[in-house]
Amino acid sequence: MSKKIATRLAAIPAVIVATMGTAMAELPASVATEVGTYKTDALEALGLILAAGVAIWGLRKLGSKLGWF
């Protein structure tokens, strides 16, 4: 096999990878809506958990300053 042919054969995988795109299927509108609703609900739940943690931390800090604990 000549060197020129070997070089071209070696370049084939690189060309295939470079030209290959990702295949993505389109979601139905109802699924996209539900995913958006889930994101909103999850963000709200995480916000409430964070607020509860800050409130507990604040009460503990206040309690230690005032000698409750």
CHARMM-style PDB file with segment names, atoms N, HN, CA, C and O in Angstrom:
ATOM      1  N   MET     1       0.846  -1.160   0.000  1.00  0.00      PROA
ATOM      2  CA  MET     1       0.000   0.000   0.000  1.00  0.00      PROA
ATOM      3  C   MET     1       0.901   1.236   0.000  1.00  0.00      PROA
ATOM      4  O   MET     1       1.893   1.313   0.724  1.00  0.00      PROA
ATOM      5  N   SER     2       0.526   2.171  -0.818  1.00  0.00      PROA
ATOM      6  HN  SER     2      -0.281   2.109  -1.406  1.00  0.00      PROA
ATOM      7  CA  SER     2       1.368   3.357  -0.922  1.00  0.00      PROA
ATOM      8  C   SER     2       1.113   4.293   0.269  1.00  0.00      PROA
ATOM      9  O   SER     2       0.102   4.198   0.964  1.00  0.00      PROA
ATOM     10  N   LYS     3       2.043   5.165   0.461  1.00  0.00      PROA
ATOM     11  HN  LYS     3       2.864   5.242  -0.104  1.00  0.00      PROA
ATOM     12  CA  LYS     3       1.969   6.095   1.576  1.00  0.00      PROA
ATOM     13  C   LYS     3       0.789   7.059   1.405  1.00  0.00      PROA
ATOM     14  O   LYS     3       0.147   7.439   2.384  1.00  0.00      PROA
ATOM     15  N   LYS     4       0.512   7.447   0.169  1.00  0.00      PROA
ATOM     16  HN  LYS     4       1.034   7.138  -0.626  1.00  0.00      PROA
ATOM     17  CA  LYS     4      -0.581   8.373  -0.106  1.00  0.00      PROA
ATOM     18  C   LYS     4      -1.931   7.749   0.253  1.00  0.00      PROA
ATOM     19  O   LYS     4      -2.781   8.414   0.844  1.00  0.00      PROA
ATOM     20  N   ILE     5      -2.128   6.505  -0.093  1.00  0.00      PROA
ATOM     21  HN  ILE     5      -1.437   5.965  -0.573  1.00  0.00      PROA
ATOM     22  CA  ILE     5      -3.384   5.809   0.219  1.00  0.00      PROA
ATOM     23  C   ILE     5      -3.511   5.605   1.723  1.00  0.00      PROA
ATOM     24  O   ILE     5      -4.596   5.763   2.283  1.00  0.00      PROA
ATOM     25  N   ALA     6      -2.414   5.258   2.375  1.00  0.00      PROA
ATOM     26  HN  ALA     6      -1.532   5.130   1.921  1.00  0.00      PROA
ATOM     27  CA  ALA     6      -2.445   5.063   3.819  1.00  0.00      PROA
ATOM     28  C   ALA     6      -2.807   6.352   4.552  1.00  0.00      PROA
ATOM     29  O   ALA     6      -3.524   6.317   5.552  1.00  0.00      PROA
ATOM     30  N   THR     7      -2.320   7.477   4.064  1.00  0.00      PROA
ATOM     31  HN  THR     7      -1.738   7.505   3.251  1.00  0.00      PROA
ATOM     32  CA  THR     7      -2.637   8.773   4.673  1.00  0.00      PROA
ATOM     33  C   THR     7      -4.118   9.096   4.508  1.00  0.00      PROA
ATOM     34  O   THR     7      -4.760   9.587   5.437  1.00  0.00      PROA
ATOM     35  N   ARG     8      -4.653   8.819   3.329  1.00  0.00      PROA
ATOM     36  HN  ARG     8      -4.131   8.420   2.575  1.00  0.00      PROA
ATOM     37  CA  ARG     8      -6.076   9.076   3.098  1.00  0.00      PROA
ATOM     38  C   ARG     8      -6.954   8.159   3.937  1.00  0.00      PROA
ATOM     39  O   ARG     8      -7.984   8.593   4.454  1.00  0.00      PROA
ATOM     40  N   LEU     9      -6.563   6.906   4.076  1.00  0.00      PROA
ATOM     41  HN  LEU     9      -5.726   6.554   3.656  1.00  0.00      PROA
ATOM     42  CA  LEU     9      -7.337   5.976   4.895  1.00  0.00      PROA
ATOM     43  C   LEU     9      -7.294   6.379   6.371  1.00  0.00      PROA
ATOM     44  O   LEU     9      -8.268   6.198   7.101  1.00  0.00      PROA
ATOM     45  N   ALA    10      -6.182   6.913   6.789  1.00  0.00      PROA
ATOM     46  HN  ALA    10      -5.391   7.060   6.195  1.00  0.00      PROA
ATOM     47  CA  ALA    10      -6.068   7.351   8.177  1.00  0.00      PROA
ATOM     48  C   ALA    10      -6.923   8.584   8.446  1.00  0.00      PROA
ATOM     49  O   ALA    10      -7.336   8.803   9.584  1.00  0.00      PROA
ATOM     50  N   ALA    11      -7.196   9.394   7.428  1.00  0.00      PROA
ATOM     51  HN  ALA    11      -6.860   9.216   6.503  1.00  0.00      PROA
ATOM     52  CA  ALA    11      -7.978  10.623   7.593  1.00  0.00      PROA
ATOM     53  C   ALA    11      -9.486  10.368   7.586  1.00  0.00      PROA
ATOM     54  O   ALA    11     -10.254  11.236   8.001  1.00  0.00      PROA
ATOM     55  N   ILE    12      -9.912   9.223   7.133  1.00  0.00      PROA
ATOM     56  HN  ILE    12      -9.288   8.518   6.796  1.00  0.00      PROA
ATOM     57  CA  ILE    12     -11.353   8.928   7.017  1.00  0.00      PROA
ATOM     58  C   ILE    12     -12.069   9.021   8.368  1.00  0.00      PROA
ATOM     59  O   ILE    12     -13.107   9.680   8.441  1.00  0.00      PROA
ATOM     60  N   PRO    13     -11.573   8.400   9.434  1.00  0.00      PROA
ATOM     61  CA  PRO    13     -12.300   8.525  10.713  1.00  0.00      PROA
ATOM     62  C   PRO    13     -12.420   9.972  11.194  1.00  0.00      PROA
ATOM     63  O   PRO    13     -13.449  10.343  11.760  1.00  0.00      PROA
ATOM     64  N   ALA    14     -11.406  10.783  10.984  1.00  0.00      PROA
ATOM     65  HN  ALA    14     -10.571  10.481  10.525  1.00  0.00      PROA
ATOM     66  CA  ALA    14     -11.466  12.183  11.400  1.00  0.00      PROA
ATOM     67  C   ALA    14     -12.529  12.940  10.609  1.00  0.00      PROA
ATOM     68  O   ALA    14     -13.232  13.779  11.173  1.00  0.00      PROA
ATOM     69  N   VAL    15     -12.655  12.662   9.334  1.00  0.00      PROA
ATOM     70  HN  VAL    15     -12.084  11.980   8.876  1.00  0.00      PROA
ATOM     71  CA  VAL    15     -13.665  13.317   8.502  1.00  0.00      PROA
ATOM     72  C   VAL    15     -15.066  12.887   8.939  1.00  0.00      PROA
ATOM     73  O   VAL    15     -15.979  13.712   8.989  1.00  0.00      PROA
ATOM     74  N   ILE    16     -15.237  11.623   9.250  1.00  0.00      PROA
ATOM     75  HN  ILE    16     -14.495  10.954   9.209  1.00  0.00      PROA
ATOM     76  CA  ILE    16     -16.547  11.126   9.678  1.00  0.00      PROA
ATOM     77  C   ILE    16     -16.956  11.783  10.990  1.00  0.00      PROA
ATOM     78  O   ILE    16     -18.100  12.213  11.140  1.00  0.00      PROA
ATOM     79  N   VAL    17     -16.035  11.863  11.934  1.00  0.00      PROA
ATOM     80  HN  VAL    17     -15.106  11.514  11.812  1.00  0.00      PROA
ATOM     81  CA  VAL    17     -16.347  12.482  13.227  1.00  0.00      PROA
ATOM     82  C   VAL    17     -16.634  13.967  13.054  1.00  0.00      PROA
ATOM     83  O   VAL    17     -17.535  14.491  13.710  1.00  0.00      PROA
ATOM     84  N   ALA    18     -15.902  14.655  12.198  1.00  0.00      PROA
ATOM     85  HN  ALA    18     -15.171  14.229  11.665  1.00  0.00      PROA
ATOM     86  CA  ALA    18     -16.086  16.092  12.007  1.00  0.00      PROA
ATOM     87  C   ALA    18     -17.418  16.414  11.337  1.00  0.00      PROA
ATOM     88  O   ALA    18     -18.010  17.455  11.622  1.00  0.00      PROA
ATOM     89  N   THR    19     -17.894  15.555  10.465  1.00  0.00      PROA
ATOM     90  HN  THR    19     -17.413  14.710  10.233  1.00  0.00      PROA
ATOM     91  CA  THR    19     -19.137  15.834   9.743  1.00  0.00      PROA
ATOM     92  C   THR    19     -20.367  15.261  10.432  1.00  0.00      PROA
ATOM     93  O   THR    19     -21.493  15.553  10.028  1.00  0.00      PROA
ATOM     94  N   MET    20     -20.172  14.462  11.452  1.00  0.00      PROA
ATOM     95  HN  MET    20     -19.257  14.225  11.780  1.00  0.00      PROA
ATOM     96  CA  MET    20     -21.291  13.825  12.135  1.00  0.00      PROA
ATOM     97  C   MET    20     -21.911  14.807  13.128  1.00  0.00      PROA
ATOM     98  O   MET    20     -21.198  15.412  13.929  1.00  0.00      PROA
ATOM     99  N   GLY    21     -23.203  14.964  13.081  1.00  0.00      PROA
ATOM    100  HN  GLY    21     -23.782  14.472  12.431  1.00  0.00      PROA
ATOM    101  CA  GLY    21     -23.914  15.845  14.005  1.00  0.00      PROA
ATOM    102  C   GLY    21     -24.627  15.025  15.055  1.00  0.00      PROA
ATOM    103  O   GLY    21     -24.670  13.797  14.979  1.00  0.00      PROA
ATOM    104  N   THR    22     -25.181  15.706  16.028  1.00  0.00      PROA
ATOM    105  HN  THR    22     -25.146  16.704  16.090  1.00  0.00      PROA
ATOM    106  CA  THR    22     -25.947  15.006  17.050  1.00  0.00      PROA
ATOM    107  C   THR    22     -27.406  14.951  16.618  1.00  0.00      PROA
ATOM    108  O   THR    22     -27.947  15.930  16.105  1.00  0.00      PROA
ATOM    109  N   ALA    23     -28.021  13.833  16.823  1.00  0.00      PROA
ATOM    110  HN  ALA    23     -27.582  13.037  17.241  1.00  0.00      PROA
ATOM    111  CA  ALA    23     -29.423  13.657  16.468  1.00  0.00      PROA
ATOM    112  C   ALA    23     -30.270  13.932  17.700  1.00  0.00      PROA
ATOM    113  O   ALA    23     -30.086  13.304  18.743  1.00  0.00      PROA
ATOM    114  N   MET    24     -31.184  14.859  17.577  1.00  0.00      PROA
ATOM    115  HN  MET    24     -31.334  15.369  16.730  1.00  0.00      PROA
ATOM    116  CA  MET    24     -32.057  15.191  18.698  1.00  0.00      PROA
ATOM    117  C   MET    24     -33.503  15.158  18.212  1.00  0.00      PROA
ATOM    118  O   MET    24     -33.850  15.777  17.206  1.00  0.00      PROA
ATOM    119  N   ALA    25     -34.327  14.433  18.936  1.00  0.00      PROA
ATOM    120  HN  ALA    25     -34.045  13.930  19.753  1.00  0.00      PROA
ATOM    121  CA  ALA    25     -35.734  14.360  18.584  1.00  0.00      PROA
ATOM    122  C   ALA    25     -36.476  15.529  19.222  1.00  0.00      PROA
ATOM    123  O   ALA    25     -36.134  15.973  20.318  1.00  0.00      PROA
ATOM    124  N   GLU    26     -37.477  16.013  18.537  1.00  0.00      PROA
ATOM    125  HN  GLU    26     -37.756  15.653  17.647  1.00  0.00      PROA
ATOM    126  CA  GLU    26     -38.281  17.112  19.060  1.00  0.00      PROA
ATOM    127  C   GLU    26     -39.296  16.566  20.049  1.00  0.00      PROA
ATOM    128  O   GLU    26     -39.967  15.571  19.778  1.00  0.00      PROA
ATOM    129  N   LEU    27     -39.403  17.225  21.198  1.00  0.00      PROA
ATOM    130  HN  LEU    27     -38.858  18.034  21.418  1.00  0.00      PROA
ATOM    131  CA  LEU    27     -40.367  16.810  22.213  1.00  0.00      PROA
ATOM    132  C   LEU    27     -41.752  17.345  21.862  1.00  0.00      PROA
ATOM    133  O   LEU    27     -41.881  18.424  21.283  1.00  0.00      PROA
ATOM    134  N   PRO    28     -42.770  16.594  22.212  1.00  0.00      PROA
ATOM    135  CA  PRO    28     -44.121  17.121  22.039  1.00  0.00      PROA
ATOM    136  C   PRO    28     -44.320  18.362  22.916  1.00  0.00      PROA
ATOM    137  O   PRO    28     -43.640  18.522  23.929  1.00  0.00      PROA
ATOM    138  N   ALA    29     -45.231  19.220  22.534  1.00  0.00      PROA
ATOM    139  HN  ALA    29     -45.784  19.090  21.710  1.00  0.00      PROA
ATOM    140  CA  ALA    29     -45.466  20.476  23.260  1.00  0.00      PROA
ATOM    141  C   ALA    29     -45.891  20.225  24.701  1.00  0.00      PROA
ATOM    142  O   ALA    29     -45.495  20.968  25.599  1.00  0.00      PROA
ATOM    143  N   SER    30     -46.688  19.195  24.932  1.00  0.00      PROA
ATOM    144  HN  SER    30     -47.010  18.591  24.202  1.00  0.00      PROA
ATOM    145  CA  SER    30     -47.147  18.913  26.299  1.00  0.00      PROA
ATOM    146  C   SER    30     -45.984  18.516  27.205  1.00  0.00      PROA
ATOM    147  O   SER    30     -45.964  18.878  28.381  1.00  0.00      PROA
ATOM    148  N   VAL    31     -45.028  17.784  26.672  1.00  0.00      PROA
ATOM    149  HN  VAL    31     -45.045  17.490  25.716  1.00  0.00      PROA
ATOM    150  CA  VAL    31     -43.855  17.378  27.464  1.00  0.00      PROA
ATOM    151  C   VAL    31     -43.003  18.600  27.788  1.00  0.00      PROA
ATOM    152  O   VAL    31     -42.532  18.749  28.916  1.00  0.00      PROA
ATOM    153  N   ALA    32     -42.805  19.463  26.818  1.00  0.00      PROA
ATOM    154  HN  ALA    32     -43.188  19.342  25.901  1.00  0.00      PROA
ATOM    155  CA  ALA    32     -42.020  20.673  27.055  1.00  0.00      PROA
ATOM    156  C   ALA    32     -42.686  21.548  28.115  1.00  0.00      PROA
ATOM    157  O   ALA    32     -42.004  22.135  28.955  1.00  0.00      PROA
ATOM    158  N   THR    33     -44.012  21.636  28.079  1.00  0.00      PROA
ATOM    159  HN  THR    33     -44.566  21.158  27.397  1.00  0.00      PROA
ATOM    160  CA  THR    33     -44.744  22.412  29.084  1.00  0.00      PROA
ATOM    161  C   THR    33     -44.567  21.806  30.475  1.00  0.00      PROA
ATOM    162  O   THR    33     -44.337  22.524  31.448  1.00  0.00      PROA
ATOM    163  N   GLU    34     -44.676  20.494  30.560  1.00  0.00      PROA
ATOM    164  HN  GLU    34     -44.863  19.910  29.770  1.00  0.00      PROA
ATOM    165  CA  GLU    34     -44.532  19.821  31.857  1.00  0.00      PROA
ATOM    166  C   GLU    34     -43.115  19.959  32.406  1.00  0.00      PROA
ATOM    167  O   GLU    34     -42.938  20.098  33.617  1.00  0.00      PROA
ATOM    168  N   VAL    35     -42.116  19.924  31.551  1.00  0.00      PROA
ATOM    169  HN  VAL    35     -42.260  19.811  30.567  1.00  0.00      PROA
ATOM    170  CA  VAL    35     -40.739  20.117  31.999  1.00  0.00      PROA
ATOM    171  C   VAL    35     -40.568  21.533  32.545  1.00  0.00      PROA
ATOM    172  O   VAL    35     -39.909  21.727  33.567  1.00  0.00      PROA
ATOM    173  N   GLY    36     -41.144  22.501  31.886  1.00  0.00      PROA
ATOM    174  HN  GLY    36     -41.679  22.344  31.056  1.00  0.00      PROA
ATOM    175  CA  GLY    36     -41.092  23.878  32.380  1.00  0.00      PROA
ATOM    176  C   GLY    36     -41.786  24.027  33.717  1.00  0.00      PROA
ATOM    177  O   GLY    36     -41.294  24.728  34.601  1.00  0.00      PROA
ATOM    178  N   THR    37     -42.936  23.369  33.873  1.00  0.00      PROA
ATOM    179  HN  THR    37     -43.337  22.800  33.155  1.00  0.00      PROA
ATOM    180  CA  THR    37     -43.661  23.398  35.143  1.00  0.00      PROA
ATOM    181  C   THR    37     -42.837  22.748  36.245  1.00  0.00      PROA
ATOM    182  O   THR    37     -42.794  23.246  37.370  1.00  0.00      PROA
ATOM    183  N   TYR    38     -42.184  21.639  35.924  1.00  0.00      PROA
ATOM    184  HN  TYR    38     -42.219  21.234  35.010  1.00  0.00      PROA
ATOM    185  CA  TYR    38     -41.345  20.957  36.912  1.00  0.00      PROA
ATOM    186  C   TYR    38     -40.198  21.857  37.360  1.00  0.00      PROA
ATOM    187  O   TYR    38     -39.883  21.918  38.548  1.00  0.00      PROA
ATOM    188  N   LYS    39     -39.574  22.552  36.415  1.00  0.00      PROA
ATOM    189  HN  LYS    39     -39.830  22.502  35.449  1.00  0.00      PROA
ATOM    190  CA  LYS    39     -38.471  23.449  36.765  1.00  0.00      PROA
ATOM    191  C   LYS    39     -38.945  24.526  37.731  1.00  0.00      PROA
ATOM    192  O   LYS    39     -38.264  24.841  38.707  1.00  0.00      PROA
ATOM    193  N   THR    40     -40.115  25.088  37.455  1.00  0.00      PROA
ATOM    194  HN  THR    40     -40.669  24.833  36.662  1.00  0.00      PROA
ATOM    195  CA  THR    40     -40.667  26.128  38.327  1.00  0.00      PROA
ATOM    196  C   THR    40     -40.942  25.578  39.720  1.00  0.00      PROA
ATOM    197  O   THR    40     -40.580  26.199  40.720  1.00  0.00      PROA
ATOM    198  N   ASP    41     -41.582  24.414  39.784  1.00  0.00      PROA
ATOM    199  HN  ASP    41     -41.875  23.910  38.972  1.00  0.00      PROA
ATOM    200  CA  ASP    41     -41.904  23.812  41.076  1.00  0.00      PROA
ATOM    201  C   ASP    41     -40.648  23.429  41.849  1.00  0.00      PROA
ATOM    202  O   ASP    41     -40.584  23.625  43.063  1.00  0.00      PROA
ATOM    203  N   ALA    42     -39.655  22.890  41.162  1.00  0.00      PROA
ATOM    204  HN  ALA    42     -39.706  22.731  40.176  1.00  0.00      PROA
ATOM    205  CA  ALA    42     -38.421  22.487  41.830  1.00  0.00      PROA
ATOM    206  C   ALA    42     -37.676  23.701  42.370  1.00  0.00      PROA
ATOM    207  O   ALA    42     -37.131  23.651  43.473  1.00  0.00      PROA
ATOM    208  N   LEU    43     -37.646  24.791  41.606  1.00  0.00      PROA
ATOM    209  HN  LEU    43     -38.089  24.832  40.710  1.00  0.00      PROA
ATOM    210  CA  LEU    43     -36.997  26.012  42.080  1.00  0.00      PROA
ATOM    211  C   LEU    43     -37.712  26.572  43.304  1.00  0.00      PROA
ATOM    212  O   LEU    43     -37.067  27.036  44.245  1.00  0.00      PROA
ATOM    213  N   GLU    44     -39.025  26.531  43.294  1.00  0.00      PROA
ATOM    214  HN  GLU    44     -39.549  26.154  42.530  1.00  0.00      PROA
ATOM    215  CA  GLU    44     -39.793  27.011  44.436  1.00  0.00      PROA
ATOM    216  C   GLU    44     -39.521  26.164  45.675  1.00  0.00      PROA
ATOM    217  O   GLU    44     -39.343  26.700  46.769  1.00  0.00      PROA
ATOM    218  N   ALA    45     -39.488  24.850  45.509  1.00  0.00      PROA
ATOM    219  HN  ALA    45     -39.632  24.414  44.620  1.00  0.00      PROA
ATOM    220  CA  ALA    45     -39.217  23.955  46.635  1.00  0.00      PROA
ATOM    221  C   ALA    45     -37.813  24.182  47.189  1.00  0.00      PROA
ATOM    222  O   ALA    45     -37.624  24.207  48.405  1.00  0.00      PROA
ATOM    223  N   LEU    46     -36.839  24.345  46.318  1.00  0.00      PROA
ATOM    224  HN  LEU    46     -36.992  24.325  45.330  1.00  0.00      PROA
ATOM    225  CA  LEU    46     -35.475  24.596  46.787  1.00  0.00      PROA
ATOM    226  C   LEU    46     -35.375  25.937  47.504  1.00  0.00      PROA
ATOM    227  O   LEU    46     -34.642  26.061  48.486  1.00  0.00      PROA
ATOM    228  N   GLY    47     -36.094  26.925  47.031  1.00  0.00      PROA
ATOM    229  HN  GLY    47     -36.689  26.824  46.233  1.00  0.00      PROA
ATOM    230  CA  GLY    47     -36.117  28.224  47.703  1.00  0.00      PROA
ATOM    231  C   GLY    47     -36.703  28.126  49.104  1.00  0.00      PROA
ATOM    232  O   GLY    47     -36.191  28.737  50.042  1.00  0.00      PROA
ATOM    233  N   LEU    48     -37.788  27.351  49.244  1.00  0.00      PROA
ATOM    234  HN  LEU    48     -38.204  26.855  48.482  1.00  0.00      PROA
ATOM    235  CA  LEU    48     -38.392  27.169  50.564  1.00  0.00      PROA
ATOM    236  C   LEU    48     -37.455  26.418  51.511  1.00  0.00      PROA
ATOM    237  O   LEU    48     -37.373  26.753  52.692  1.00  0.00      PROA
ATOM    238  N   ILE    49     -36.760  25.420  51.010  1.00  0.00      PROA
ATOM    239  HN  ILE    49     -36.827  25.147  50.050  1.00  0.00      PROA
ATOM    240  CA  ILE    49     -35.805  24.678  51.831  1.00  0.00      PROA
ATOM    241  C   ILE    49     -34.668  25.592  52.278  1.00  0.00      PROA
ATOM    242  O   ILE    49     -34.252  25.554  53.436  1.00  0.00      PROA
ATOM    243  N   LEU    50     -34.173  26.409  51.361  1.00  0.00      PROA
ATOM    244  HN  LEU    50     -34.511  26.440  50.421  1.00  0.00      PROA
ATOM    245  CA  LEU    50     -33.105  27.350  51.700  1.00  0.00      PROA
ATOM    246  C   LEU    50     -33.581  28.364  52.736  1.00  0.00      PROA
ATOM    247  O   LEU    50     -32.855  28.671  53.682  1.00  0.00      PROA
ATOM    248  N   ALA    51     -34.793  28.884  52.564  1.00  0.00      PROA
ATOM    249  HN  ALA    51     -35.383  28.634  51.796  1.00  0.00      PROA
ATOM    250  CA  ALA    51     -35.341  29.851  53.517  1.00  0.00      PROA
ATOM    251  C   ALA    51     -35.512  29.226  54.894  1.00  0.00      PROA
ATOM    252  O   ALA    51     -35.233  29.870  55.905  1.00  0.00      PROA
ATOM    253  N   ALA    52     -35.967  27.977  54.945  1.00  0.00      PROA
ATOM    254  HN  ALA    52     -36.193  27.453  54.124  1.00  0.00      PROA
ATOM    255  CA  ALA    52     -36.118  27.291  56.235  1.00  0.00      PROA
ATOM    256  C   ALA    52     -34.757  27.102  56.897  1.00  0.00      PROA
ATOM    257  O   ALA    52     -34.626  27.280  58.108  1.00  0.00      PROA
ATOM    258  N   GLY    53     -33.757  26.747  56.120  1.00  0.00      PROA
ATOM    259  HN  GLY    53     -33.863  26.602  55.136  1.00  0.00      PROA
ATOM    260  CA  GLY    53     -32.413  26.585  56.674  1.00  0.00      PROA
ATOM    261  C   GLY    53     -31.861  27.881  57.225  1.00  0.00      PROA
ATOM    262  O   GLY    53     -31.242  27.895  58.289  1.00  0.00      PROA
ATOM    263  N   VAL    54     -32.080  28.970  56.509  1.00  0.00      PROA
ATOM    264  HN  VAL    54     -32.583  28.959  55.645  1.00  0.00      PROA
ATOM    265  CA  VAL    54     -31.612  30.276  56.984  1.00  0.00      PROA
ATOM    266  C   VAL    54     -32.356  30.676  58.252  1.00  0.00      PROA
ATOM    267  O   VAL    54     -31.753  31.230  59.172  1.00  0.00      PROA
ATOM    268  N   ALA    55     -33.661  30.402  58.314  1.00  0.00      PROA
ATOM    269  HN  ALA    55     -34.150  29.953  57.567  1.00  0.00      PROA
ATOM    270  CA  ALA    55     -34.435  30.729  59.517  1.00  0.00      PROA
ATOM    271  C   ALA    55     -33.946  29.925  60.714  1.00  0.00      PROA
ATOM    272  O   ALA    55     -33.797  30.474  61.805  1.00  0.00      PROA
ATOM    273  N   ILE    56     -33.695  28.645  60.527  1.00  0.00      PROA
ATOM    274  HN  ILE    56     -33.816  28.199  59.640  1.00  0.00      PROA
ATOM    275  CA  ILE    56     -33.189  27.807  61.616  1.00  0.00      PROA
ATOM    276  C   ILE    56     -31.816  28.288  62.067  1.00  0.00      PROA
ATOM    277  O   ILE    56     -31.537  28.375  63.263  1.00  0.00      PROA
ATOM    278  N   TRP    57     -30.968  28.597  61.102  1.00  0.00      PROA
ATOM    279  HN  TRP    57     -31.195  28.526  60.130  1.00  0.00      PROA
ATOM    280  CA  TRP    57     -29.632  29.101  61.442  1.00  0.00      PROA
ATOM    281  C   TRP    57     -29.743  30.410  62.226  1.00  0.00      PROA
ATOM    282  O   TRP    57     -29.041  30.599  63.220  1.00  0.00      PROA
ATOM    283  N   GLY    58     -30.616  31.305  61.788  1.00  0.00      PROA
ATOM    284  HN  GLY    58     -31.186  31.151  60.980  1.00  0.00      PROA
ATOM    285  CA  GLY    58     -30.787  32.591  62.461  1.00  0.00      PROA
ATOM    286  C   GLY    58     -31.296  32.435  63.881  1.00  0.00      PROA
ATOM    287  O   GLY    58     -30.822  33.110  64.795  1.00  0.00      PROA
ATOM    288  N   LEU    59     -32.268  31.537  64.069  1.00  0.00      PROA
ATOM    289  HN  LEU    59     -32.653  30.989  63.327  1.00  0.00      PROA
ATOM    290  CA  LEU    59     -32.788  31.309  65.414  1.00  0.00      PROA
ATOM    291  C   LEU    59     -31.732  30.692  66.330  1.00  0.00      PROA
ATOM    292  O   LEU    59     -31.642  31.047  67.506  1.00  0.00      PROA
ATOM    293  N   ARG    60     -30.952  29.788  65.801  1.00  0.00      PROA
ATOM    294  HN  ARG    60     -31.026  29.500  64.847  1.00  0.00      PROA
ATOM    295  CA  ARG    60     -29.875  29.185  66.614  1.00  0.00      PROA
ATOM    296  C   ARG    60     -28.840  30.241  66.990  1.00  0.00      PROA
ATOM    297  O   ARG    60     -28.366  30.276  68.126  1.00  0.00      PROA
ATOM    298  N   LYS    61     -28.491  31.099  66.037  1.00  0.00      PROA
ATOM    299  HN  LYS    61     -28.876  31.071  65.114  1.00  0.00      PROA
ATOM    300  CA  LYS    61     -27.512  32.161  66.302  1.00  0.00      PROA
ATOM    301  C   LYS    61     -28.067  33.131  67.352  1.00  0.00      PROA
ATOM    302  O   LYS    61     -27.363  33.516  68.285  1.00  0.00      PROA
ATOM    303  N   LEU    62     -29.325  33.515  67.190  1.00  0.00      PROA
ATOM    304  HN  LEU    62     -29.897  33.201  66.432  1.00  0.00      PROA
ATOM    305  CA  LEU    62     -29.961  34.406  68.154  1.00  0.00      PROA
ATOM    306  C   LEU    62     -30.037  33.737  69.531  1.00  0.00      PROA
ATOM    307  O   LEU    62     -29.776  34.362  70.559  1.00  0.00      PROA
ATOM    308  N   GLY    63     -30.396  32.466  69.523  1.00  0.00      PROA
ATOM    309  HN  GLY    63     -30.608  31.958  68.688  1.00  0.00      PROA
ATOM    310  CA  GLY    63     -30.486  31.733  70.789  1.00  0.00      PROA
ATOM    311  C   GLY    63     -29.154  31.637  71.505  1.00  0.00      PROA
ATOM    312  O   GLY    63     -29.101  31.720  72.732  1.00  0.00      PROA
ATOM    313  N   SER    64     -28.078  31.465  70.755  1.00  0.00      PROA
ATOM    314  HN  SER    64     -28.120  31.398  69.758  1.00  0.00      PROA
ATOM    315  CA  SER    64     -26.770  31.383  71.402  1.00  0.00      PROA
ATOM    316  C   SER    64     -26.342  32.746  71.943  1.00  0.00      PROA
ATOM    317  O   SER    64     -25.674  32.812  72.975  1.00  0.00      PROA
ATOM    318  N   LYS    65     -26.711  33.825  71.272  1.00  0.00      PROA
ATOM    319  HN  LYS    65     -27.254  33.771  70.434  1.00  0.00      PROA
ATOM    320  CA  LYS    65     -26.374  35.168  71.749  1.00  0.00      PROA
ATOM    321  C   LYS    65     -27.186  35.528  73.007  1.00  0.00      PROA
ATOM    322  O   LYS    65     -26.679  36.189  73.913  1.00  0.00      PROA
ATOM    323  N   LEU    66     -28.435  35.090  73.046  1.00  0.00      PROA
ATOM    324  HN  LEU    66     -28.847  34.554  72.309  1.00  0.00      PROA
ATOM    325  CA  LEU    66     -29.298  35.424  74.177  1.00  0.00      PROA
ATOM    326  C   LEU    66     -29.263  34.381  75.285  1.00  0.00      PROA
ATOM    327  O   LEU    66     -29.924  34.544  76.310  1.00  0.00      PROA
ATOM    328  N   GLY    67     -28.510  33.328  75.093  1.00  0.00      PROA
ATOM    329  HN  GLY    67     -27.973  33.195  74.260  1.00  0.00      PROA
ATOM    330  CA  GLY    67     -28.361  32.308  76.120  1.00  0.00      PROA
ATOM    331  C   GLY    67     -29.510  31.325  76.217  1.00  0.00      PROA
ATOM    332  O   GLY    67     -29.713  30.711  77.264  1.00  0.00      PROA
ATOM    333  N   TRP    68     -30.266  31.167  75.136  1.00  0.00      PROA
ATOM    334  HN  TRP    68     -30.101  31.665  74.285  1.00  0.00      PROA
ATOM    335  CA  TRP    68     -31.354  30.196  75.151  1.00  0.00      PROA
ATOM    336  C   TRP    68     -30.851  28.765  75.060  1.00  0.00      PROA
ATOM    337  O   TRP    68     -31.495  27.837  75.548  1.00  0.00      PROA
ATOM    338  N   PHE    69     -29.711  28.598  74.440  1.00  0.00      PROA
ATOM    339  HN  PHE    69     -29.187  29.352  74.044  1.00  0.00      PROA
ATOM    340  CA  PHE    69     -29.171  27.241  74.229  1.00  0.00      PROA
ATOM    341  C   PHE    69     -27.948  27.026  75.062  1.00  0.00      PROA
ATOM    342  OT1 PHE    69     -27.354  25.949  75.020  1.00  0.00      PROA
TER     343      PHE     69
END
